[in-house]
Amino acid sequence: GSLFPSGIPQKDRPQPDRLQHSIQINAIIEYREQQGSFETPEDIMNISGIKEGVFSKIKDQIAVR
């Protein structure tokens, strides 16, 4: 079944990949608020939902300053 009522037009429904991205961003923000800054790019894998597969796709876009 759909998570959204049929009255919501398809174009206005959150797309699964965008929704997952939003969830990961919120998890990163929450982690940093609780744990502080990342020491290494690999530290992002401490966040639920971001493991080796996701990390390998985004590691070139991560910079720790």
Disulfide bonds with the S-S distance in Angstrom:
none
